[in-house]
Amino acid sequence: MSCIQSKEIYSKALFLVFTLALLIFTACLAPAQEEQGETIYEPGAALLEIFKTDSIDKVSDLVPVIRTLWKRDLACTYSGSWDQKGNAWFVMFGANSFFVVTFLVPERYAEIGLENPYVARFSFYYEVKQSGKYGFNIWHGRNACRLVIGNSIVVENSSIRDNSSTMQGVCKLEKGFHRVEFWLVSSLSAYRNDDAYFMIKVLSPDAFDAELITKDKLLMKPAKPPKP
């Protein structure tokens, strides 16, 4: 075998070894690249957690009594007659009782209990398509409430009032996805009249009027499957 042939065989073998090493390196790197890829947010629901307490500041030491998905617009209102036909959140205690209240998850009101206060937290992501100042309008029915975007409190009412009211907060948001938490303090008590009514609207920089945060604007990160 000539010297030239030996060099050619050596070059081909070296090329094959290098190619194999590159393939192994790429395969090992691929999962890391996938994990660092773009997050996909699924629309249509917010996480609703309800805690058995009378203060937002006490929630950090508790676990929720109820955890479910809120698959509605970010509002709890009723129209028409004051009964189950006009109010999706209607709860009546006793067959012939006038003791009627509104609860966010009416089929599970017994888990909170009569006359007990509670704190509800809605968690979701909101997509900002244009950087600028955003106004958030909150109408609420006699409840204490708080709106948090990222780490900033945008709107807060720390006390339960005698009448329903509307509050507004303004914050500057950059284009992208922002984590939002809406807190509501209420009670399953007809005598305090602090039913869990609320409605949240947002005024974007290019909008003429504030718009309701509909369920298609409530975004959640999909749960990641466990690693094998």
N, CA, C and O of each residue as an XYZ file, in Angstrom:
912
protein
N       0.848     -1.193      0.000
C       0.000      0.000      0.000
C       0.881      1.240      0.000
O       1.809      1.355      0.801
N       0.587      2.152     -0.893
C       1.423      3.339     -1.033
C       1.152      4.319      0.105
O       0.172      4.201      0.841
N       2.034      5.266      0.217
C       1.909      6.291      1.261
C       0.691      7.175      1.011
O       0.029      7.623      1.947
N       0.406      7.418     -0.274
C      -0.738      8.269     -0.620
C      -2.053      7.597     -0.234
O      -2.956      8.242      0.298
N      -2.156      6.259     -0.513
C      -3.373      5.521     -0.159
C      -3.580      5.501      1.348
O      -4.705      5.613      1.835
N      -2.469      5.355      2.086
C      -2.568      5.340      3.553
C      -3.105      6.669      4.073
O      -3.922      6.686      4.994
N      -2.658      7.780      3.498
C      -3.134      9.093      3.917
C      -4.617      9.275      3.610
O      -5.341      9.888      4.394
N      -5.084      8.736      2.446
C      -6.482      8.840      2.089
C      -7.378      8.062      3.053
O      -8.432      8.545      3.467
N      -6.937      6.840      3.408
C      -7.707      6.017      4.360
C      -7.760      6.697      5.721
O      -8.801      6.714      6.378
N      -6.631      7.257      6.135
C      -6.567      7.945      7.430
C      -7.497      9.167      7.442
O      -8.166      9.440      8.438
N      -7.528      9.895      6.322
C      -8.373     11.085      6.237
C      -9.854     10.711      6.314
O     -10.635     11.376      6.994
N     -10.238      9.626      5.601
C     -11.640      9.189      5.634
C     -12.044      8.724      7.025
O     -13.140      9.031      7.492
N     -11.161      7.984      7.686
C     -11.457      7.505      9.035
C     -11.606      8.669     10.002
O     -12.491      8.666     10.858
N     -10.742      9.659      9.864
C     -10.810     10.834     10.730
C     -12.105     11.603     10.497
O     -12.714     12.106     11.441
N     -12.521     11.690      9.244
C     -13.780     12.386      8.912
C     -14.986     11.667      9.526
O     -15.894     12.306     10.057
N     -14.985     10.308      9.448
C     -16.090      9.539     10.025
C     -16.156      9.699     11.540
O     -17.242      9.825     12.106
N     -15.008      9.693     12.191
C     -14.968      9.865     13.648
C     -15.493     11.243     14.032
O     -16.275     11.374     14.974
N     -15.065     12.262     13.305
C     -15.511     13.630     13.591
C     -17.022     13.777     13.382
O     -17.707     14.419     14.178
N     -17.537     13.168     12.289
C     -18.973     13.240     12.006
C     -19.783     12.559     13.102
O     -20.806     13.090     13.534
N     -19.337     11.389     13.558
C     -20.032     10.661     14.615
C     -20.034     11.451     15.918
O     -21.048     11.504     16.614
N     -18.914     12.057     16.246
C     -18.826     12.867     17.468
C     -19.764     14.067     17.402
O     -20.375     14.432     18.407
N     -19.884     14.682     16.226
C     -20.769     15.832     16.050
C     -22.235     15.424     16.219
O     -23.019     16.160     16.819
N     -22.606     14.251     15.689
C     -23.981     13.762     15.824
C     -24.327     13.498     17.282
O     -25.420     13.843     17.733
N     -23.405     12.888     18.022
C     -23.639     12.603     19.444
C     -23.793     13.897     20.226
O     -24.666     14.002     21.088
N     -22.947     14.890     19.931
C     -23.016     16.184     20.626
C     -24.335     16.899     20.356
O     -24.934     17.485     21.258
N     -24.786     16.841     19.079
C     -26.047     17.495     18.706
C     -27.235     16.831     19.398
O     -28.155     17.515     19.845
N     -27.218     15.494     19.487
C     -28.303     14.772     20.139
C     -28.397     15.104     21.617
O     -29.492     15.219     22.167
N     -27.249     15.259     22.258
C     -27.239     15.604     23.679
C     -27.704     17.033     23.915
O     -28.288     17.333     24.956
N     -27.449     17.913     22.958
C     -27.788     19.322     23.113
C     -29.245     19.602     22.801
O     -29.794     20.585     23.300
N     -29.892     18.772     21.991
C     -31.247     19.042     21.520
C     -32.280     19.230     22.624
O     -33.063     20.176     22.538
N     -32.334     18.375     23.673
C     -33.334     18.593     24.717
C     -33.201     19.927     25.416
O     -34.198     20.567     25.748
N     -31.954     20.351     25.641
C     -31.731     21.641     26.301
C     -32.239     22.778     25.438
O     -32.806     23.741     25.954
N     -32.045     22.681     24.132
C     -32.526     23.719     23.237
C     -34.051     23.749     23.228
O     -34.650     24.820     23.139
N     -34.683     22.573     23.321
C     -36.132     22.516     23.314
C     -36.711     23.143     24.575
O     -37.729     23.833     24.515
N     -36.060     22.904     25.729
C     -36.538     23.455     26.982
C     -36.429     24.973     26.995
O     -37.218     25.655     27.649
N     -35.441     25.499     26.266
C     -35.228     26.930     26.236
C     -36.017     27.608     25.123
O     -35.884     28.813     24.912
N     -36.837     26.840     24.411
C     -37.582     27.388     23.292
C     -38.736     28.259     23.749
O     -38.884     28.531     24.940
N     -39.546     28.693     22.810
C     -40.655     29.597     23.078
C     -41.768     28.894     23.843
O     -42.169     27.785     23.490
N     -42.267     29.546     24.899
C     -43.358     28.996     25.692
C     -44.681     29.206     24.966
O     -44.953     30.296     24.462
N     -45.497     28.168     24.916
C     -46.798     28.252     24.284
C     -47.853     28.429     25.374
O     -47.937     27.619     26.297
N     -48.654     29.482     25.268
C     -49.694     29.768     26.249
C     -51.047     29.352     25.685
O     -51.412     29.732     24.572
N     -51.788     28.565     26.468
C     -53.092     28.089     26.032
C     -54.191     29.022     26.532
O     -54.238     29.322     27.725
N     -55.084     29.494     25.644
C     -56.147     30.430     26.043
C     -57.385     29.723     26.570
O     -57.590     28.532     26.335
N     -58.218     30.494     27.298
C     -59.533     29.995     27.654
C     -59.801     29.746     29.116
O     -60.914     29.356     29.470
N     -58.811     29.958     29.997
C     -59.053     29.671     31.414
C     -58.025     30.368     32.296
O     -56.912     30.682     31.874
N     -58.446     30.596     33.541
C     -57.549     31.076     34.586
C     -57.605     30.072     35.731
O     -58.599     29.365     35.897
N     -56.548     30.015     36.510
C     -56.540     29.163     37.693
C     -57.262     29.891     38.821
O     -56.895     31.016     39.162
N     -58.277     29.270     39.402
C     -59.021     29.849     40.518
C     -58.721     29.049     41.780
O     -58.932     27.837     41.825
N     -58.227     29.741     42.802
C     -57.957     29.135     44.105
C     -58.724     29.910     45.169
O     -58.707     31.141     45.178
N     -59.395     29.194     46.063
C     -60.186     29.820     47.117
C     -59.656     29.369     48.475
O     -59.547     28.176     48.759
N     -59.332     30.360     49.303
C     -58.754     30.105     50.619
C     -59.755     30.484     51.705
O     -60.498     31.456     51.565
N     -59.768     29.723     52.771
C     -60.695     29.968     53.875
C     -60.036     30.902     54.884
O     -59.459     30.460     55.878
N     -60.133     32.197     54.609
C     -59.553     33.221     55.461
C     -60.239     34.543     55.161
O     -61.016     34.644     54.212
N     -59.952     35.559     55.970
C     -60.590     36.863     55.775
C     -59.626     37.933     55.296
O     -59.984     39.110     55.249
N     -58.391     37.539     54.933
C     -57.395     38.531     54.537
C     -56.463     37.975     53.474
O     -56.034     36.823     53.552
N     -56.153     38.796     52.484
C     -55.199     38.407     51.443
C     -53.823     38.165     52.047
O     -53.091     37.286     51.591
N     -53.466     38.935     53.067
C     -52.137     38.835     53.672
C     -51.923     37.531     54.438
O     -50.786     37.196     54.767
N     -52.990     36.792     54.727
C     -52.864     35.533     55.460
C     -52.757     34.312     54.541
O     -52.546     33.197     55.018
N     -52.899     34.514     53.239
C     -52.960     33.401     52.300
C     -51.634     32.657     52.191
O     -51.628     31.454     51.933
N     -50.522     33.340     52.380
C     -49.205     32.721     52.192
C     -48.985     31.526     53.114
O     -48.163     30.662     52.809
N     -49.692     31.459     54.224
C     -49.534     30.357     55.183
C     -50.581     29.263     54.986
O     -50.654     28.333     55.790
N     -51.393     29.359     53.931
C     -52.503     28.431     53.741
C     -52.397     27.688     52.417
O     -51.645     28.073     51.521
N     -53.166     26.617     52.320
C     -53.358     25.925     51.044
C     -54.813     26.135     50.644
O     -55.668     26.265     51.521
N     -55.121     26.172     49.361
C     -56.506     26.447     48.946
C     -57.465     25.329     49.324
O     -57.110     24.152     49.271
N     -58.674     25.700     49.704
C     -59.731     24.733     49.955
C     -60.305     24.243     48.624
O     -60.687     23.082     48.484
N     -60.355     25.157     47.655
C     -60.855     24.837     46.317
C     -59.824     25.277     45.288
O     -59.320     26.398     45.351
N     -59.514     24.408     44.350
C     -58.648     24.755     43.216
C     -59.302     24.210     41.958
O     -59.531     23.006     41.836
N     -59.602     25.102     41.023
C     -60.295     24.700     39.806
C     -59.934     25.658     38.686
O     -59.149     26.583     38.895
N     -60.495     25.453     37.498
C     -60.258     26.336     36.362
C     -61.472     27.241     36.153
O     -62.613     26.778     36.166
N     -61.217     28.526     35.962
C     -62.265     29.497     35.669
C     -62.328     29.638     34.156
O     -61.483     30.307     33.563
N     -63.316     29.018     33.526
C     -63.434     29.006     32.069
C     -64.526     29.962     31.613
O     -65.413     29.591     30.845
N     -64.453     31.184     32.091
C     -65.421     32.219     31.760
C     -64.679     33.533     31.534
O     -63.467     33.624     31.726
N     -65.436     34.547     31.123
C     -64.868     35.893     31.096
C     -64.501     36.288     32.529
O     -65.024     35.726     33.491
N     -63.600     37.257     32.657
C     -63.164     37.673     33.989
C     -64.203     38.612     34.596
O     -63.977     39.811     34.758
N     -65.353     38.019     34.925
C     -66.470     38.769     35.488
C     -67.411     37.808     36.181
O     -67.536     36.647     35.791
N     -68.072     38.304     37.214
C     -69.112     37.555     37.910
C     -70.281     38.507     38.106
O     -70.301     39.277     39.066
N     -71.242     38.462     37.215
C     -72.404     39.342     37.262
C     -73.654     38.524     37.007
O     -73.565     37.349     36.650
N     -74.809     39.126     37.186
C     -76.046     38.444     36.866
C     -76.974     39.403     36.137
O     -76.850     40.621     36.263
N     -77.892     38.848     35.382
C     -78.863     39.661     34.653
C     -80.219     38.998     34.753
O     -80.317     37.788     34.961
N     -81.256     39.790     34.605
C     -82.598     39.233     34.688
C     -83.034     39.038     36.120
O     -82.686     39.828     36.998
N     -83.782     38.007     36.352
C     -84.336     37.756     37.684
C     -83.270     37.247     38.648
O     -82.260     36.663     38.257
N     -83.545     37.498     39.922
C     -82.608     37.064     40.969
C     -82.929     35.618     41.328
O     -83.503     35.346     42.383
N     -82.559     34.703     40.455
C     -82.764     33.284     40.704
C     -81.770     32.511     39.850
O     -80.893     33.106     39.224
N     -81.902     31.207     39.823
C     -80.947     30.380     39.105
C     -80.975     30.612     37.600
O     -79.993     30.317     36.919
N     -82.085     31.138     37.062
C     -82.163     31.393     35.630
C     -81.320     32.604     35.232
O     -80.721     32.618     34.157
N     -81.275     33.613     36.092
C     -80.554     34.826     35.746
C     -79.196     34.951     36.391
O     -78.442     35.871     36.075
N     -78.867     34.030     37.303
C     -77.620     34.141     38.047
C     -76.927     32.779     38.094
O     -77.380     31.865     38.784
N     -75.838     32.657     37.361
C     -75.114     31.378     37.297
C     -74.442     31.021     38.610
O     -74.025     29.879     38.805
N     -74.332     31.994     39.518
C     -73.634     31.765     40.789
C     -74.602     31.744     41.969
O     -74.206     31.988     43.109
N     -75.842     31.457     41.698
C     -76.920     31.494     42.676
C     -76.770     30.355     43.690
O     -76.591     29.199     43.307
N     -76.842     30.689     44.990
C     -76.852     29.697     46.063
C     -77.956     30.076     47.035
O     -77.984     31.200     47.536
N     -78.873     29.141     47.309
C     -79.952     29.399     48.266
C     -79.899     28.339     49.364
O     -79.827     27.143     49.080
N     -79.933     28.782     50.612
C     -79.871     27.872     51.744
C     -81.280     27.552     52.212
O     -82.003     28.437     52.672
N     -81.670     26.294     52.097
C     -82.994     25.875     52.527
C     -83.995     25.971     51.395
O     -83.901     26.861     50.550
N     -84.961     25.051     51.372
C     -85.919     24.982     50.273
C     -86.813     26.217     50.191
O     -87.144     26.673     49.096
N     -87.201     26.755     51.335
C     -88.101     27.908     51.350
C     -87.426     29.151     51.931
O     -88.092     30.054     52.437
N     -86.092     29.183     51.851
C     -85.353     30.276     52.484
C     -85.106     31.415     51.499
O     -84.942     31.204     50.297
N     -85.087     32.632     52.049
C     -84.713     33.803     51.252
C     -83.228     34.118     51.429
O     -82.740     35.155     50.979
N     -82.520     33.203     52.091
C     -81.097     33.382     52.327
C     -80.365     33.013     51.038
O     -80.028     31.849     50.818
N     -80.123     34.007     50.192
C     -79.524     33.781     48.875
C     -78.204     34.529     48.777
O     -78.136     35.710     49.119
N     -77.164     33.864     48.318
C     -75.861     34.495     48.143
C     -75.282     34.090     46.787
O     -75.806     33.211     46.103
N     -74.201     34.749     46.427
C     -73.486     34.423     45.200
C     -72.126     33.850     45.559
O     -71.409     34.412     46.387
N     -71.769     32.731     44.936
C     -70.479     32.097     45.185
C     -69.864     31.710     43.848
O     -70.574     31.290     42.934
N     -68.563     31.847     43.730
C     -67.870     31.631     42.454
C     -67.972     30.195     41.957
O     -67.982     29.957     40.749
N     -68.045     29.242     42.872
C     -68.206     27.828     42.517
C     -69.406     27.314     43.305
O     -69.233     26.635     44.318
N     -70.627     27.628     42.853
C     -71.816     27.375     43.670
C     -72.019     25.933     44.089
O     -72.546     25.673     45.170
N     -71.608     24.989     43.249
C     -71.804     23.574     43.589
C     -70.868     23.112     44.719
O     -71.007     21.998     45.225
N     -69.916     23.973     45.111
C     -68.962     23.591     46.161
C     -68.980     24.566     47.341
O     -68.004     24.661     48.085
N     -70.086     25.286     47.510
C     -70.145     26.284     48.584
C     -69.995     25.666     49.968
O     -69.508     26.328     50.884
N     -70.410     24.385     50.140
C     -70.344     23.736     51.449
C     -68.906     23.573     51.936
O     -68.673     23.426     53.136
N     -67.940     23.597     51.017
C     -66.531     23.463     51.415
C     -66.010     24.716     52.104
O     -64.998     24.664     52.804
N     -66.690     25.836     51.913
C     -66.353     27.065     52.624
C     -67.203     27.183     53.889
O     -66.688     27.504     54.960
N     -68.489     26.925     53.764
C     -69.362     26.933     54.923
C     -70.087     28.247     55.130
O     -69.574     29.314     54.794
N     -71.270     28.160     55.681
C     -72.118     29.313     55.924
C     -71.471     30.298     56.894
O     -70.893     29.910     57.908
N     -71.583     31.570     56.558
C     -71.082     32.680     57.379
C     -69.557     32.781     57.435
O     -69.017     33.541     58.238
N     -68.870     32.030     56.597
C     -67.405     32.062     56.614
C     -66.852     32.958     55.506
O     -67.341     32.928     54.376
N     -65.834     33.755     55.831
C     -65.177     34.572     54.798
C     -64.227     33.726     53.958
O     -63.820     32.638     54.368
N     -63.882     34.228     52.796
C     -62.923     33.518     51.950
C     -62.198     34.517     51.052
O     -62.666     35.634     50.830
N     -61.054     34.088     50.546
C     -60.260     34.872     49.598
C     -60.112     34.058     48.321
O     -59.667     32.910     48.354
N     -60.485     34.653     47.202
C     -60.351     33.993     45.901
C     -59.204     34.622     45.118
O     -59.049     35.843     45.102
N     -58.405     33.783     44.472
C     -57.291     34.278     43.646
C     -57.404     33.694     42.239
O     -57.415     32.478     42.052
N     -57.488     34.594     41.250
C     -57.463     34.210     39.843
C     -56.046     34.455     39.317
O     -55.521     35.561     39.444
N     -55.435     33.440     38.733
C     -54.071     33.570     38.197
C     -54.081     33.221     36.710
O     -54.649     32.209     36.299
N     -53.445     34.075     35.916
C     -53.384     33.825     34.476
C     -52.302     34.714     33.866
O     -51.702     35.543     34.551
N     -52.066     34.529     32.575
C     -51.129     35.379     31.833
C     -51.918     36.215     30.840
O     -52.906     35.762     30.262
N     -51.459     37.446     30.657
C     -52.119     38.374     29.736
C     -51.093     38.824     28.699
O     -49.984     39.227     29.049
N     -51.470     38.751     27.423
C     -50.548     39.122     26.353
C     -50.692     40.608     26.012
O     -51.777     41.080     25.673
N     -49.593     41.319     26.109
C     -49.533     42.723     25.707
C     -48.935     42.775     24.302
O     -47.781     42.400     24.092
N     -49.721     43.236     23.360
C     -49.278     43.261     21.964
C     -48.648     44.589     21.569
O     -48.025     44.698     20.513
N     -48.810     45.593     22.415
C     -48.230     46.910     22.146
C     -47.749     47.515     23.463
O     -48.525     47.638     24.410
N     -46.491     47.888     23.524
C     -45.949     48.498     24.738
C     -46.609     49.853     24.991
O     -46.920     50.588     24.054
N     -46.817     50.169     26.260
C     -47.418     51.455     26.597
C     -48.132     51.405     27.933
O     -47.964     50.461     28.705
N     -48.928     52.427     28.201
C     -49.685     52.505     29.446
C     -51.047     51.825     29.280
O     -51.766     52.060     28.308
N     -51.374     50.985     30.248
C     -52.640     50.255     30.234
C     -53.451     50.625     31.473
O     -52.922     50.694     32.582
N     -54.742     50.859     31.260
C     -55.639     51.158     32.367
C     -56.507     49.950     32.685
O     -57.071     49.334     31.781
N     -56.618     49.611     33.955
C     -57.421     48.470     34.383
C     -58.563     48.975     35.267
O     -58.337     49.563     36.324
N     -59.793     48.732     34.808
C     -60.989     49.156     35.540
C     -61.608     47.950     36.231
O     -61.858     46.926     35.594
N     -61.853     48.066     37.524
C     -62.451     46.977     38.295
C     -63.744     47.463     38.949
O     -63.727     48.364     39.788
N     -64.858     46.860     38.557
C     -66.115     47.086     39.259
C     -66.321     45.920     40.209
O     -66.192     44.764     39.804
N     -66.636     46.200     41.459
C     -66.807     45.131     42.439
C     -67.963     45.462     43.366
O     -68.275     46.629     43.600
N     -68.592     44.422     43.887
C     -69.750     44.603     44.743
C     -69.435     44.452     46.208
O     -69.573     43.366     46.772
N     -69.009     45.545     46.834
C     -68.786     45.599     48.284
C     -67.641     44.700     48.758
O     -67.599     44.350     49.937
N     -66.728     44.324     47.890
C     -65.650     43.418     48.266
C     -64.307     44.130     48.343
O     -64.081     45.130     47.661
N     -63.425     43.609     49.175
C     -62.025     44.010     49.124
C     -61.379     43.257     47.965
O     -61.694     42.088     47.741
N     -60.485     43.906     47.228
C     -59.876     43.240     46.083
C     -58.499     43.829     45.793
O     -58.126     44.881     46.312
N     -57.760     43.118     44.949
C     -56.402     43.544     44.578
C     -56.062     42.982     43.212
O     -56.359     41.822     42.925
N     -55.444     43.793     42.369
C     -54.965     43.359     41.055
C     -53.462     43.517     41.018
O     -52.937     44.610     41.230
N     -52.759     42.406     40.743
C     -51.301     42.392     40.711
C     -50.834     41.961     39.330
O     -51.291     40.945     38.805
N     -49.922     42.732     38.738
C     -49.321     42.371     37.451
C     -47.819     42.274     37.660
O     -47.172     43.252     38.034
N     -47.275     41.105     37.419
C     -45.869     40.880     37.747
C     -45.707     40.922     39.259
O     -46.313     40.131     39.981
N     -44.888     41.848     39.728
C     -44.686     42.040     41.162
C     -45.277     43.345     41.669
O     -45.002     43.756     42.797
N     -46.094     44.006     40.837
C     -46.620     45.322     41.194
C     -48.118     45.282     41.438
O     -48.864     44.680     40.665
N     -48.558     45.924     42.514
C     -49.983     46.080     42.792
C     -50.496     47.252     41.954
O     -50.048     48.385     42.132
N     -51.423     46.986     41.054
C     -51.941     48.005     40.144
C     -53.211     48.641     40.709
O     -53.394     49.855     40.621
N     -54.084     47.818     41.286
C     -55.337     48.304     41.879
C     -55.531     47.595     43.210
O     -55.272     46.397     43.328
N     -55.991     48.344     44.215
C     -56.255     47.705     45.512
C     -57.339     48.453     46.274
O     -57.331     49.682     46.353
N     -58.257     47.700     46.826
C     -59.251     48.199     47.763
C     -59.174     47.295     48.983
O     -59.548     46.125     48.907
N     -58.704     47.809     50.089
C     -58.397     46.978     51.249
C     -59.564     46.781     52.206
O     -59.418     46.069     53.200
N     -60.718     47.390     51.940
C     -61.840     47.279     52.871
C     -63.130     46.949     52.140
O     -63.295     47.281     50.967
N     -64.047     46.289     52.851
C     -65.356     45.977     52.310
C     -66.260     47.186     52.495
O     -66.410     47.684     53.611
N     -66.863     47.662     51.410
C     -67.649     48.896     51.441
C     -69.141     48.608     51.523
O     -69.581     47.468     51.371
N     -69.908     49.666     51.766
C     -71.360     49.521     51.860
C     -72.014     49.396     50.494
O     -73.091     48.812     50.369
N     -71.374     49.936     49.481
C     -71.942     49.900     48.135
C     -70.888     49.452     47.128
O     -69.686     49.529     47.383
N     -71.368     48.983     45.979
C     -70.437     48.608     44.915
C     -69.724     49.850     44.401
O     -70.236     50.963     44.521
N     -68.550     49.657     43.833
C     -67.767     50.793     43.349
C     -66.868     50.355     42.205
O     -66.711     49.165     41.933
N     -66.280     51.347     41.539
C     -65.356     51.097     40.436
C     -64.016     51.752     40.743
O     -63.957     52.904     41.172
N     -62.945     51.004     40.519
C     -61.594     51.528     40.750
C     -60.792     51.395     39.462
O     -61.115     50.593     38.586
N     -59.740     52.201     39.368
C     -58.877     52.133     38.192
C     -57.424     52.244     38.601
O     -57.073     52.973     39.529
N     -56.596     51.514     37.897
C     -55.159     51.596     38.070
C     -54.479     51.631     36.723
O     -54.984     51.062     35.756
N     -53.336     52.293     36.648
C     -52.601     52.432     35.385
C     -51.187     51.913     35.577
O     -50.552     52.181     36.597
N     -50.699     51.174     34.601
C     -49.311     50.713     34.658
C     -48.740     50.630     33.248
O     -49.476     50.475     32.273
N     -47.436     50.735     33.157
C     -46.747     50.647     31.878
C     -46.287     49.208     31.665
O     -45.603     48.630     32.509
N     -46.673     48.642     30.526
C     -46.359     47.255     30.232
C     -45.601     47.147     28.909
O     -45.923     47.824     27.933
N     -44.605     46.294     28.901
C     -43.854     46.029     27.682
C     -44.518     44.902     26.898
O     -45.244     44.084     27.462
N     -44.267     44.870     25.613
C     -44.825     43.828     24.761
C     -44.374     42.459     25.246
O     -43.197     42.248     25.535
N     -45.325     41.528     25.332
C     -45.009     40.185     25.802
C     -46.098     39.655     26.720
O     -47.212     40.179     26.751
N     -45.763     38.606     27.468
C     -46.712     37.953     28.362
C     -46.430     38.349     29.806
O     -45.282     38.348     30.251
N     -47.493     38.685     30.529
C     -47.361     39.152     31.906
C     -48.273     38.324     32.813
O     -49.432     38.075     32.484
N     -47.736     37.906     33.948
C     -48.528     37.152     34.924
C     -49.432     38.113     35.690
O     -48.990     39.159     36.166
N     -50.706     37.740     35.799
C     -51.701     38.575     36.468
C     -52.363     37.780     37.582
O     -52.669     36.599     37.417
N     -52.585     38.438     38.727
C     -53.344     37.846     39.821
C     -54.434     38.825     40.238
O     -54.164     39.999     40.495
N     -55.670     38.330     40.301
C     -56.779     39.126     40.817
C     -57.281     38.475     42.097
O     -57.669     37.307     42.103
N     -57.268     39.245     43.182
C     -57.677     38.759     44.500
C     -59.013     39.377     44.883
O     -59.268     40.551     44.616
N     -59.866     38.565     45.514
C     -61.180     39.034     45.928
C     -61.483     38.481     47.323
O     -61.359     37.279     47.558
N     -61.878     39.359     48.240
C     -62.254     38.950     49.592
C     -63.764     39.041     49.708
O     -64.341     40.104     49.478
N     -64.410     37.937     50.063
C     -65.851     37.934     50.175
C     -66.269     37.001     51.304
O     -65.441     36.574     52.109
N     -67.572     36.686     51.355
C     -68.088     35.858     52.437
C     -69.391     35.205     52.010
O     -70.149     35.771     51.222
N     -69.646     34.023     52.528
C     -70.921     33.355     52.292
C     -71.908     33.810     53.355
O     -72.379     33.012     54.166
N     -72.211     35.084     53.340
C     -73.119     35.661     54.327
C     -74.083     36.615     53.643
O     -73.659     37.576     53.001
N     -75.362     36.357     53.777
C     -76.359     37.239     53.179
C     -76.519     38.525     53.969
O     -77.037     39.513     53.448
N     -76.084     38.523     55.209
C     -76.307     39.686     56.065
C     -75.265     40.777     55.836
O     -75.526     41.954     56.086
N     -74.094     40.384     55.364
C     -73.044     41.373     55.109
C     -73.149     41.938     53.697
O     -72.549     42.968     53.387
N     -73.918     41.258     52.840
C     -74.151     41.748     51.468
C     -72.849     41.998     50.700
O     -72.725     42.995     49.989
N     -71.894     41.102     50.845
C     -70.625     41.255     50.121
C     -70.443     40.122     49.115
O     -69.385     39.497     49.045
N     -71.499     39.871     48.336
C     -71.428     38.830     47.314
C     -70.276     39.090     46.342
O     -69.825     40.221     46.163
N     -69.824     38.011     45.730
C     -68.596     38.068     44.932
C     -68.817     38.596     43.522
O     -68.434     37.938     42.555
N     -69.425     39.765     43.383
C     -69.597     40.356     42.071
C     -68.359     41.154     41.677
O     -67.771     41.856     42.500
N     -67.975     41.036     40.424
C     -66.859     41.837     39.927
C     -66.856     41.818     38.403
O     -67.498     40.973     37.779
N     -66.131     42.753     37.821
C     -65.915     42.808     36.378
C     -64.629     43.575     36.122
O     -64.425     44.651     36.683
N     -63.768     43.035     35.284
C     -62.478     43.671     35.012
C     -62.372     44.003     33.526
O     -62.549     43.139     32.667
N     -62.081     45.273     33.242
C     -61.876     45.733     31.876
C     -60.487     46.343     31.752
O     -59.910     46.812     32.734
N     -59.959     46.331     30.530
C     -58.637     46.899     30.283
C     -58.714     47.879     29.116
O     -59.369     47.621     28.106
N     -58.035     48.997     29.278
C     -57.938     50.011     28.227
C     -56.517     50.006     27.694
O     -55.588     50.437     28.378
N     -56.347     49.519     26.472
C     -55.020     49.460     25.851
C     -54.682     50.802     25.211
O     -55.578     51.613     24.978
N     -53.390     51.051     24.918
C     -52.969     52.362     24.400
C     -53.673     52.789     23.117
O     -53.887     53.982     22.903
N     -54.035     51.839     22.261
C     -54.635     52.193     20.973
C     -56.148     52.008     20.945
O     -56.758     52.106     19.880
N     -56.776     51.737     22.114
C     -58.215     51.477     22.149
C     -58.996     52.744     22.458
O     -58.490     53.657     23.111
N     -60.229     52.789     21.983
C     -61.102     53.927     22.236
C     -61.790     53.808     23.592
O     -62.032     54.807     24.269
N     -62.105     52.559     23.981
C     -62.797     52.340     25.244
C     -62.267     51.066     25.890
O     -61.684     50.216     25.217
N     -62.473     50.939     27.204
C     -62.025     49.749     27.925
C     -62.850     48.540     27.509
O     -64.051     48.650     27.261
N     -62.196     47.384     27.435
C     -62.862     46.162     27.018
C     -62.760     45.108     28.113
O     -61.760     45.033     28.828
N     -63.789     44.307     28.233
C     -63.818     43.217     29.195
C     -62.722     42.204     28.871
O     -62.482     41.892     27.705
N     -62.066     41.698     29.904
C     -61.080     40.638     29.704
C     -61.859     39.332     29.521
O     -62.262     38.689     30.490
N     -62.057     38.966     28.280
C     -62.825     37.770     27.954
C     -61.964     36.517     28.136
O     -60.741     36.597     28.251
N     -62.629     35.365     28.158
C     -61.923     34.130     28.486
C     -60.841     33.773     27.468
O     -59.878     33.086     27.810
N     -60.986     34.232     26.213
C     -59.965     33.938     25.213
C     -58.674     34.719     25.466
O     -57.636     34.423     24.874
N     -58.747     35.726     26.357
C     -57.559     36.494     26.720
C     -56.919     35.994     28.010
O     -55.873     36.493     28.424
N     -57.544     35.018     28.637
C     -56.967     34.383     29.819
C     -56.042     33.275     29.336
O     -56.499     32.308     28.726
N     -54.766     33.405     29.599
C     -53.777     32.456     29.090
C     -53.115     31.699     30.239
O     -52.882     32.249     31.316
N     -52.820     30.429     29.985
C     -52.133     29.596     30.971
C     -51.007     28.821     30.306
O     -51.091     28.466     29.131
N     -49.959     28.565     31.067
C     -48.898     27.679     30.583
C     -49.369     26.244     30.731
O     -49.865     25.862     31.791
N     -49.219     25.439     29.678
C     -49.627     24.021     29.804
C     -48.724     23.304     30.777
O     -47.538     23.614     30.879
N     -49.280     22.344     31.494
C     -48.485     21.561     32.441
C     -47.478     20.694     31.681
O     -47.819     20.061     30.682
N     -46.246     20.674     32.165
C     -45.206     19.882     31.532
C     -45.329     18.425     31.965
O     -45.486     18.154     33.156
N     -45.261     17.480     31.026
C     -45.313     16.064     31.416
C     -44.066     15.693     32.204
O     -43.001     16.261     31.965
N     -44.171     14.761     33.129
C     -42.990     14.366     33.915
C     -41.920     13.754     33.039
O     -42.215     13.047     32.075
N     -40.682     14.030     33.383
C     -39.554     13.474     32.623
C     -39.412     11.993     32.905
O     -39.558     11.567     34.051
N     -39.127     11.196     31.877
C     -38.988      9.730     32.090
C     -37.753      9.425     32.921
O     -37.470      8.260     33.203
